[in-house]
Amino acid sequence: MTRKLFIAGNWKMNTSLADATALAGAIVEKIGSVETVDMTVCPPFPYLTSVKEALADSKIALGAQDVFYEDSGAYTGEVSTAMLKDVGCTYAICGHSERRHVIGETDELINRKVLKCISDGIMPILCVGELLTQRQADETIEVVSRQIRLGLEGVSSADMAGVTIAYEPVWAIGTGITATPDQAQDVHAMIRSLLGEIYDAATANNTQIQYGGSVKPDNAAELMNCPDIDGALVGGASLKADDFAKIVQAGK
């Protein structure tokens, strides 16, 4: 089974309006016509419309960094799937480690977001990953398996066609420390095996599983050459058009 690679740029709480528009434009200039790799960038909410305009006529999709599970109402600060679709979003990140461990989101909350995305035509990127203390305690498989089982509760095999899993060891996010290709591959293989248990072999084989955690141009190719790593969820390196383009080109 040959899965198409999927590279996503998570800009987090960075850029100004001018910066975001310029960055999107520079990325389009460098890799906007690439068809061999699925691509998305996820700017801050206030800049979604402007970035969408900058991505026009390119092969790069627009994504959101988060989403809420209700249609509308008294949920100050939240953003619905309808709002995201209204400004042209195709993807939404659900359960990023910074949402889990800084904001305090639970697996149950994240699952509601995943289900809402699926029901409303937004493709979720479900993030999973262990803390350093959990890896040191040999709890990686237990933690990641729980996050996947609870995060995908109620998601059918057919629904999985629009779901991406992103494995991001928390100890490697923004630290400059990257999981070795062997470490990353081991967890990705476990995730694919687990998807086979939850669903079936075809679903497991078809699901894109990204790696995230200090992905850079100089390690991207080695990571993505692993048999079960289907791309990258890129943080800091996605804020530099040259670096993000090199990561995409490493997967072509």
C-alpha positions in Angstrom: 0.0 0.0 0.0 1.4 3.4 -1.0 -0.1 6.2 0.9 0.2 9.8 -0.3 2.3 11.9 2.1 0.6 14.7 4.0 2.5 17.7 5.3 0.8 20.2 7.5 2.1 23.5 8.9 0.9 24.5 12.3 1.8 28.2 12.8 0.5 28.2 16.4 0.2 31.7 18.0 2.6 33.3 15.7 2.7 35.9 12.8 0.9 39.2 12.2 -1.6 39.7 9.5 1.1 41.0 7.2 3.5 38.2 8.2 0.8 35.5 7.7 -0.1 36.7 4.2 3.5 37.1 3.1 4.4 33.6 4.5 1.4 32.0 2.7 2.3 33.8 -0.5 6.0 32.7 -0.3 4.9 29.1 0.3 2.6 29.1 -2.7 5.4 30.5 -4.8 7.8 27.7 -3.8 5.5 24.6 -3.6 2.0 25.7 -4.5 1.9 23.5 -7.6 3.1 20.3 -5.9 0.5 17.5 -6.5 2.4 14.5 -5.2 2.0 15.5 -1.5 -1.1 16.6 0.4 -0.4 20.0 2.0 -2.2 22.3 4.4 -1.2 25.3 6.6 -3.0 26.2 9.8 -2.7 29.9 10.6 -4.2 31.7 13.7 -7.9 32.1 13.5 -7.9 35.9 12.8 -5.8 35.4 9.6 -7.7 32.4 8.1 -9.5 34.5 5.4 -6.4 36.4 4.4 -4.3 33.3 4.2 -7.1 31.5 2.2 -6.9 34.4 -0.4 -3.1 34.0 -0.6 -3.5 30.2 -1.2 -5.9 30.7 -4.1 -5.2 28.6 -7.2 -2.6 26.6 -5.3 -2.6 22.9 -4.2 -2.3 23.9 -0.5 -5.4 23.6 1.6 -6.4 25.8 4.5 -6.6 24.3 8.0 -7.5 25.5 11.5 -5.5 24.9 14.7 -8.6 24.0 16.7 -12.4 23.7 16.5 -15.4 23.5 18.9 -18.1 20.8 19.0 -21.3 22.9 19.0 -22.9 24.7 16.1 -23.4 28.0 17.9 -24.3 29.6 21.2 -22.8 31.0 24.4 -19.3 29.6 23.9 -17.1 32.7 24.2 -13.9 32.4 22.2 -14.8 29.2 20.4 -15.1 28.6 16.7 -17.5 26.2 15.0 -17.1 23.9 12.0 -19.6 26.1 10.1 -17.4 29.1 10.6 -14.3 27.2 9.5 -16.1 26.0 6.4 -17.3 29.5 5.7 -13.8 30.8 5.4 -12.6 27.8 3.3 -11.0 25.4 5.8 -10.6 21.8 4.8 -8.8 20.5 7.9 -8.8 21.1 11.7 -6.3 20.0 14.3 -7.9 18.2 17.2 -6.1 17.4 20.5 -2.7 19.0 19.9 -0.5 18.4 22.9 -0.6 22.1 23.8 -4.4 21.9 23.9 -4.2 18.8 26.1 -1.4 19.8 28.5 -1.7 23.7 28.6 -5.4 24.2 28.1 -6.4 20.9 29.8 -8.5 19.2 27.1 -9.5 15.7 27.8 -9.8 12.7 25.4 -13.6 12.9 25.7 -13.6 16.5 24.7 -11.2 15.9 21.8 -13.4 13.0 20.6 -16.4 15.4 20.4 -14.4 17.7 18.2 -13.4 14.8 15.9 -16.9 13.6 15.6 -18.2 17.1 14.9 -15.6 17.7 12.2 -16.5 14.4 10.5 -20.2 15.1 10.6 -19.8 18.6 9.1 -17.3 17.8 6.4 -14.1 19.1 8.0 -11.2 16.6 8.0 -9.7 16.2 11.5 -6.1 15.7 12.3 -6.1 13.8 15.6 -2.9 14.4 17.6 -1.6 11.9 20.1 1.6 11.5 22.0 3.2 10.9 25.4 5.0 13.1 27.9 8.7 12.6 28.6 7.8 11.1 32.0 5.5 8.7 30.4 8.1 7.6 27.9 10.7 7.1 30.7 8.1 5.0 32.5 7.6 2.8 29.4 4.0 4.0 29.1 4.1 5.2 25.5 2.1 2.4 24.1 -0.5 2.6 26.9 -0.9 6.4 26.6 -1.0 6.6 22.8 -3.4 3.6 22.5 -5.8 5.2 25.0 -5.7 8.5 23.2 -6.5 6.8 19.9 -9.2 4.6 21.2 -11.0 7.4 23.1 -10.3 10.0 20.3 -11.9 7.7 17.7 -14.8 6.6 19.8 -17.9 6.5 17.5 -15.8 7.0 14.4 -16.7 4.4 11.7 -14.4 2.7 9.3 -15.9 4.7 6.5 -15.4 7.9 8.5 -11.7 7.1 8.8 -11.2 8.0 5.1 -11.2 11.6 6.2 -9.2 11.3 9.4 -5.4 11.8 9.8 -3.5 10.7 12.9 -0.5 12.8 14.0 1.9 11.2 16.5 3.7 13.9 18.4 5.9 12.9 21.3 5.4 15.8 23.7 9.0 15.8 24.7 10.0 16.5 21.1 7.7 19.5 20.4 9.5 22.8 20.2 12.5 21.4 22.1 14.8 20.7 19.2 14.8 17.1 20.2 13.4 14.7 17.6 12.5 11.1 18.1 14.9 8.9 16.2 13.4 7.4 13.0 13.4 4.0 14.8 11.5 5.5 17.8 9.0 7.2 15.6 8.5 4.2 13.3 7.9 1.9 16.3 5.1 4.0 17.5 3.6 4.6 14.0 3.7 0.8 13.4 1.9 0.3 16.7 -0.7 2.9 15.8 -1.3 1.2 12.4 -1.6 -2.2 14.1 -4.1 -0.7 16.6 -6.2 0.7 13.8 -6.3 -2.7 12.3 -7.7 -4.1 15.6 -10.3 -1.3 15.9 -11.3 -1.4 12.3 -9.7 -3.7 9.7 -6.5 -4.1 7.7 -7.7 -1.9 4.8 -8.6 1.0 7.1 -5.2 0.7 8.9 -3.3 0.6 5.6 -5.2 3.6 4.1 -4.9 5.9 7.1 -2.3 8.7 6.9 -0.2 8.9 10.1 2.0 12.0 10.4 5.0 12.5 12.7 5.3 15.8 14.5 8.0 17.1 16.9 10.9 19.3 15.8 10.6 18.2 12.1 13.2 20.1 10.1 14.6 20.0 6.5 17.6 18.0 7.7 15.6 15.2 9.3 12.4 15.2 7.3 13.5 12.7 4.5 14.8 10.2 7.0 11.6 10.3 9.0 9.3 10.1 6.1 11.3 7.2 4.5 10.0 5.0 7.4 7.3 2.7 6.1 4.6 3.8 8.5 5.3 7.6 8.6 3.1 9.3 6.1 4.2 12.9 6.4 4.7 15.5 9.1 2.9 18.0 11.3 5.4 20.8 11.3 5.6 23.6 13.9 8.5 26.0 14.0 9.9 25.1 10.6 6.5 25.9 8.9 7.1 29.6 9.8 9.9 29.8 7.3 8.8 29.3 3.7 12.2 27.9 2.6 12.2 25.3 5.4 8.6 24.3 4.9 9.2 23.9 1.2 12.3 21.8 1.7 10.3 19.5 4.0 7.6 19.1 1.4 10.2 18.5 -1.3 11.8 15.8 0.9 8.6 13.8 0.6 8.1 14.2 -3.2 
